[in-house]
Amino acid sequence: MEFYLDGLTINLKQLDIKDILSCWDWLVKDLTQLLLISKFGDLFFWAKDGAVYWLATDMCNLTKVADSKPEFYRLLKDNELIENWFMPQLLKELEQEGVYLDPYQVYSYKKMPVLGGEYTIDNINPVDIKTHFELAGIIGEQIKDLPAGTKVKLKVTE
Protein backbone atom coordinates (compact mmCIF):
# COMPACT_ATOMS: atom_id res chain seq x y z
CA MET A 1 0.00 0.00 0.00
CA GLU A 2 1.39 3.41 -0.87
CA PHE A 3 0.65 6.40 1.33
CA TYR A 4 0.59 10.03 0.33
CA LEU A 5 2.40 12.22 2.80
CA ASP A 6 0.21 15.29 2.37
CA GLY A 7 -2.76 13.28 3.66
CA LEU A 8 -0.79 12.26 6.76
CA THR A 9 0.68 15.64 7.75
CA ILE A 10 -0.55 19.13 8.55
CA ASN A 11 0.23 22.36 6.76
CA LEU A 12 3.16 24.15 8.38
CA LYS A 13 2.34 27.59 6.98
CA GLN A 14 1.69 30.32 9.53
CA LEU A 15 2.69 28.15 12.50
CA ASP A 16 4.83 29.77 15.17
CA ILE A 17 7.11 26.79 15.73
CA LYS A 18 9.07 28.34 18.61
CA ASP A 19 5.83 29.06 20.46
CA ILE A 20 4.42 25.60 19.76
CA LEU A 21 7.58 23.87 20.96
CA SER A 22 8.28 26.07 24.00
CA CYS A 23 7.11 23.31 26.37
CA TRP A 24 9.54 20.89 24.74
CA ASP A 25 12.70 22.95 25.29
CA TRP A 26 13.82 20.35 27.82
CA LEU A 27 14.07 17.77 25.00
CA VAL A 28 14.21 19.59 21.67
CA LYS A 29 17.17 21.94 21.87
CA ASP A 30 18.92 21.54 18.54
CA LEU A 31 16.07 22.18 16.12
CA THR A 32 17.36 23.69 12.90
CA GLN A 33 14.40 23.16 10.58
CA LEU A 34 10.98 21.64 11.09
CA LEU A 35 10.32 19.13 8.31
CA LEU A 36 6.90 17.60 9.05
CA ILE A 37 4.15 17.47 11.65
CA SER A 38 1.96 14.39 11.53
CA LYS A 39 -1.78 14.60 11.96
CA PHE A 40 -1.21 12.85 15.31
CA GLY A 41 0.96 15.72 16.55
CA ASP A 42 4.39 14.16 16.16
CA LEU A 43 7.10 16.11 14.44
CA PHE A 44 10.22 15.50 12.43
CA PHE A 45 13.01 18.03 12.42
CA TRP A 46 16.48 18.53 11.10
CA ALA A 47 18.98 19.20 13.89
CA LYS A 48 22.28 21.01 14.17
CA ASP A 49 24.16 17.69 13.90
CA GLY A 50 22.66 17.20 10.41
CA ALA A 51 20.46 14.28 11.48
CA VAL A 52 16.67 14.03 11.39
CA TYR A 53 14.80 13.36 14.63
CA TRP A 54 11.27 12.24 15.42
CA LEU A 55 9.53 13.79 18.44
CA ALA A 56 6.84 11.24 19.31
CA THR A 57 4.55 13.25 21.57
CA ASP A 58 2.42 10.19 22.44
CA MET A 59 5.39 8.62 24.24
CA CYS A 60 7.28 11.85 25.04
CA ASN A 61 10.48 10.70 23.41
CA LEU A 62 12.94 11.80 20.78
CA THR A 63 14.47 9.35 18.31
CA LYS A 64 17.08 9.85 15.63
CA VAL A 65 15.55 8.40 12.45
CA ALA A 66 18.09 9.40 9.79
CA ASP A 67 21.64 10.70 9.56
CA SER A 68 20.66 13.32 6.94
CA LYS A 69 17.68 14.93 5.21
CA PRO A 70 18.27 12.97 1.96
CA GLU A 71 18.26 9.71 3.94
CA PHE A 72 15.04 10.75 5.72
CA TYR A 73 13.31 11.53 2.42
CA ARG A 74 14.33 8.09 1.13
CA LEU A 75 12.90 6.48 4.28
CA LEU A 76 9.56 8.18 3.61
CA LYS A 77 9.11 5.68 0.78
CA ASP A 78 9.14 2.74 3.24
CA ASN A 79 5.52 1.77 3.94
CA GLU A 80 6.40 0.06 7.23
CA LEU A 81 8.03 3.23 8.57
CA ILE A 82 5.12 5.33 7.31
CA GLU A 83 2.75 3.03 9.20
CA ASN A 84 4.81 3.43 12.39
CA TRP A 85 5.40 7.17 12.11
CA PHE A 86 2.06 8.39 10.73
CA MET A 87 -0.49 5.64 11.58
CA PRO A 88 -2.50 5.91 8.34
CA GLN A 89 -4.81 3.03 9.31
CA LEU A 90 -5.88 4.77 12.53
CA LEU A 91 -6.26 8.01 10.59
CA LYS A 92 -8.52 6.23 8.10
CA GLU A 93 -10.65 4.84 10.95
CA LEU A 94 -11.08 8.33 12.43
CA GLU A 95 -12.11 9.79 9.10
CA GLN A 96 -14.54 6.92 8.47
CA GLU A 97 -16.17 7.85 11.79
CA GLY A 98 -16.45 11.48 10.61
CA VAL A 99 -13.72 12.80 12.91
CA TYR A 100 -11.80 15.39 10.91
CA LEU A 101 -9.30 18.12 11.73
CA ASP A 102 -9.90 21.83 11.37
CA PRO A 103 -6.96 23.97 10.31
CA TYR A 104 -4.30 24.17 13.05
CA GLN A 105 -5.53 21.04 14.81
CA VAL A 106 -3.98 17.61 15.32
CA TYR A 107 -5.39 14.37 16.65
CA SER A 108 -4.48 14.15 20.33
CA TYR A 109 -5.00 11.46 22.95
CA LYS A 110 -7.48 11.81 25.79
CA LYS A 111 -5.13 9.58 27.78
CA MET A 112 -1.61 9.63 26.39
CA PRO A 113 -0.15 6.23 25.49
CA VAL A 114 2.89 6.98 27.69
CA LEU A 115 0.38 7.01 30.57
CA GLY A 116 -1.38 3.82 29.46
CA GLY A 117 -3.78 5.23 26.87
CA GLU A 118 -4.66 3.17 23.81
CA TYR A 119 -4.33 3.81 20.10
CA THR A 120 -8.07 3.68 19.46
CA ILE A 121 -10.53 6.14 17.96
CA ASP A 122 -12.31 6.36 21.34
CA ASN A 123 -9.12 7.77 22.88
CA ILE A 124 -8.54 10.48 20.27
CA ASN A 125 -9.94 14.00 19.77
CA PRO A 126 -9.05 16.86 17.43
CA VAL A 127 -7.17 19.47 19.48
CA ASP A 128 -5.60 22.84 18.74
CA ILE A 129 -1.97 22.20 17.81
CA LYS A 130 -0.57 24.60 20.43
CA THR A 131 -2.64 22.98 23.19
CA HIS A 132 -1.52 19.50 22.08
CA PHE A 133 2.17 20.38 22.20
CA GLU A 134 1.85 22.29 25.49
CA LEU A 135 0.04 19.53 27.36
CA ALA A 136 2.20 16.70 26.01
CA GLY A 137 5.39 18.68 26.68
CA ILE A 138 4.42 19.55 30.24
CA ILE A 139 3.49 15.94 31.01
CA GLY A 140 6.62 14.63 29.28
CA GLU A 141 8.89 16.88 31.28
CA GLN A 142 7.26 15.88 34.57
CA ILE A 143 7.56 12.12 33.93
CA LYS A 144 10.90 12.05 32.04
CA ASP A 145 12.94 10.73 34.97
CA LEU A 146 10.41 8.19 36.24
CA PRO A 147 11.09 4.48 35.67
CA ALA A 148 8.81 2.76 33.14
CA GLY A 149 5.64 1.49 34.77
CA THR A 150 5.58 4.09 37.55
CA LYS A 151 2.03 4.99 38.50
CA VAL A 152 1.32 8.70 38.24
CA LYS A 153 -1.60 10.87 39.26
CA LEU A 154 -2.23 13.99 37.22
CA LYS A 155 -3.77 17.06 38.75
CA VAL A 156 -5.22 19.52 36.27
CA THR A 157 -5.36 23.15 37.36
CA GLU A 158 -6.08 26.36 35.51
Secondary structure, 3 states (H helix, E strand, C coil): CCCCHHHCECCCCCCCHHHHCHHHCCCCCCEEEEEEEECCCCEEEEECCCCEEEEECCCCEEEEEECCHHHHHHHCCCHHHHHHHHCHHHHHHHHHCCCCCCCCEEEEECCCHHHCCCCCHHHEEEEEHHHHHHHHHHHHHHHCCCCCCCCCCCCCCC
